[in-house]
Amino acid sequence: MAHILIVDDEKNIRNVVREYAEFEGYKVTEAENGMEAVNLCHDNDFDLIIMDVMMPRLDGYSACKEIHKTKSIPVIMLSARGEEYDKLFGFEIGIDDYVVKPFSPKELMARVKVVLKRNTHQEETVSQDKFSFEGLEVDIAGREVYVNGTKASMTPKEYDLLFYLVKNKNIALSRDKLLEEVWGYDFFGDDRTVDTHIKMLRNSLGEYRKFIVTLRGMGYKFEAD
């Protein structure tokens, strides 16, 4: 049974999410602010956190960064703000998904299942391959990337996206295919999710961004010899 931490200063939202999560068979713990969430994570091993952004004492973004200093727990962020900047910032600090309020509790639970499944089976799907492209070194088994000898600092999703692109190098990949394989979505994601992460990944790769080629109107390809 997965243990989920629901963090939101609005009791009504916590109640609704709890009701649906318990119906799906999950164990649920609640927190009403970011500081309480951080303290709970020190003493518990949660499988997933559903966290609001705007909260008293400590906001969701700050709480997420603090928690990730010591524990790698997947996070689905809830927010009334749906601008690309807000989503980009969330992905940059390592959240797994971003849901805009008001949201469908059923869709949220579907996203929860996807994130839990992806993290549960992540180690089983990791390849033992290592790749080198000029000064870019990609170690999939070790989940490490080096740019001209310097270890790159990337979000978990940037790693997942790069590894999938590299393992399928020189193959044209549609945005839908990337959503399905990297995020595990069927119909919950959108093209902007892929484009935003490609932008972040290119920034992380520096001069080797050249290997990620945009296929106009279709998707992307990791193009290398």
C-alpha positions in Angstrom: 0.0 0.0 0.0 1.5 3.3 -1.1 1.7 6.0 1.6 0.8 9.5 0.3 1.3 12.8 2.1 -1.3 15.5 1.1 -0.1 19.0 1.9 -2.6 21.9 1.5 -3.7 24.7 3.7 -7.3 24.3 2.5 -9.0 21.6 4.5 -11.7 21.0 1.9 -9.1 20.2 -0.7 -7.3 17.8 1.7 -10.6 16.1 2.5 -11.5 15.6 -1.2 -8.0 14.3 -2.2 -8.0 12.0 0.9 -11.4 10.6 0.1 -10.3 9.7 -3.5 -6.9 8.4 -2.4 -8.3 6.2 0.3 -10.9 4.9 -2.2 -7.9 3.8 -4.4 -6.4 2.0 -1.5 -3.7 4.4 -0.5 -2.6 5.2 3.1 -2.9 9.0 3.6 -1.3 11.5 6.0 -2.1 15.2 5.9 -0.2 18.4 6.5 -1.6 22.0 6.4 1.7 23.8 5.6 5.1 23.3 4.1 6.9 23.3 7.4 4.7 20.5 8.8 5.4 18.6 5.6 9.1 18.9 6.0 8.9 17.6 9.6 6.7 14.7 8.6 9.1 13.7 5.9 12.0 13.6 8.4 10.1 10.9 10.4 8.3 9.0 7.7 9.0 7.3 4.3 6.3 8.5 2.0 5.9 7.1 -1.5 4.4 10.3 -3.0 3.7 13.9 -1.9 0.7 15.9 -3.3 1.7 19.5 -2.4 0.0 22.9 -2.8 2.3 25.8 -3.9 0.9 28.7 -1.9 0.8 27.9 1.8 1.6 29.7 5.1 4.9 29.3 6.9 6.7 27.6 4.1 5.5 27.4 0.4 5.3 24.3 -1.6 8.4 25.0 -3.7 10.6 25.7 -0.7 9.2 22.7 1.1 10.0 20.5 -1.9 13.6 21.7 -2.1 14.1 21.1 1.6 12.7 17.6 1.5 14.8 16.7 -1.5 17.9 17.5 0.4 17.6 14.3 2.3 15.0 12.2 0.6 14.0 11.4 -3.0 10.2 11.4 -2.9 8.2 12.1 -6.0 6.0 15.2 -5.8 2.9 16.3 -7.6 2.4 20.0 -7.2 -1.0 21.7 -7.0 -1.4 25.3 -8.0 -4.0 27.9 -9.0 -1.4 29.3 -11.3 -1.0 27.6 -14.7 1.6 29.9 -16.4 4.5 28.2 -18.1 7.0 30.0 -15.8 5.4 28.5 -12.7 5.5 25.0 -14.3 9.0 25.4 -15.5 10.2 26.5 -12.0 8.5 23.5 -10.5 10.1 21.1 -12.9 13.5 22.7 -12.4 13.4 21.9 -8.7 12.5 18.3 -9.4 8.8 17.9 -9.1 7.2 15.0 -11.1 3.9 16.6 -12.2 2.1 19.9 -12.0 -1.7 20.0 -11.7 -3.6 23.3 -12.0 -6.5 24.1 -9.7 -9.4 23.6 -10.0 -8.7 20.0 -10.9 -10.6 16.7 -11.4 -9.9 14.4 -8.4 -10.2 11.4 -10.8 -7.5 12.8 -13.1 -5.3 13.6 -10.1 -5.6 9.9 -9.0 -4.7 8.8 -12.5 -1.6 11.0 -12.4 -0.8 9.5 -8.9 -0.9 6.0 -10.4 1.4 7.0 -13.2 4.0 8.6 -11.0 3.9 5.8 -8.5 4.3 3.2 -11.2 7.1 5.0 -12.9 9.1 5.4 -9.7 8.4 1.8 -8.6 9.7 0.3 -11.8 12.4 2.8 -12.6 15.3 0.6 -11.5 13.9 -2.4 -13.5 14.0 -0.4 -16.7 17.4 1.1 -16.5 19.8 0.0 -19.1 23.5 -0.9 -18.3 24.7 1.1 -21.3 27.2 4.0 -21.3 27.4 6.4 -24.2 30.0 9.0 -25.3 29.3 11.7 -27.9 32.4 14.0 -28.2 32.6 15.6 -24.8 29.2 14.4 -23.7 29.2 11.2 -21.5 26.0 9.5 -20.6 26.0 6.8 -17.9 22.4 5.4 -17.8 23.0 2.8 -15.1 24.7 5.3 -12.9 22.3 8.1 -13.8 25.2 10.5 -14.5 25.9 12.8 -17.3 29.2 14.6 -17.8 29.8 17.6 -20.1 33.4 18.1 -20.9 34.4 16.2 -17.8 32.1 18.1 -15.5 29.2 16.3 -13.9 25.9 17.9 -15.0 23.3 18.8 -12.5 19.9 18.0 -13.9 16.4 17.3 -12.6 15.2 13.7 -12.5 13.0 14.2 -15.5 15.8 15.7 -17.5 17.8 12.5 -16.9 14.9 10.3 -17.9 14.3 12.3 -21.1 17.9 12.3 -22.1 18.3 8.6 -21.4 15.3 7.8 -23.5 16.5 10.0 -26.4 20.0 8.5 -26.3 18.7 4.9 -26.2 16.7 5.7 -29.3 19.3 7.9 -31.0 18.7 8.8 -34.6 15.1 7.8 -34.3 12.3 10.4 -34.8 10.2 10.6 -31.7 6.9 12.4 -31.5 5.9 14.4 -28.5 3.1 11.9 -27.8 5.6 9.1 -27.8 7.9 10.9 -25.4 4.9 11.7 -23.1 3.9 8.0 -23.2 7.4 6.6 -22.6 9.1 9.1 -20.4 6.1 10.4 -18.4 3.9 7.4 -18.7 0.9 9.5 -19.9 -1.7 8.4 -22.3 -3.9 11.5 -22.5 -3.0 13.6 -19.4 0.1 15.3 -20.6 0.4 18.0 -23.3 3.0 19.1 -25.8 4.2 21.9 -23.7 5.4 19.5 -21.0 7.8 17.9 -23.5 8.9 21.3 -25.0 9.6 22.8 -21.6 11.8 19.8 -20.5 13.6 19.8 -23.9 14.4 23.5 -23.3 15.7 22.7 -19.8 17.7 19.7 -21.1 19.4 21.7 -23.8 20.5 24.3 -21.3 22.0 21.6 -19.2 23.9 20.1 -22.1 25.5 23.4 -23.2 27.3 23.1 -26.5 26.1 19.5 -26.9 22.5 20.7 -27.1 23.2 20.4 -30.9 22.5 16.6 -30.6 18.9 17.2 -29.8 17.3 18.1 -33.1 13.8 19.6 -33.4 11.5 17.9 -35.9 9.1 20.7 -36.9 5.5 19.7 -36.3 6.5 16.3 -35.0 8.9 16.0 -32.1 12.6 15.5 -31.5 15.5 13.3 -32.2 18.9 12.7 -30.6 21.1 12.8 -33.7 24.6 11.5 -33.4 27.1 9.0 -34.9 
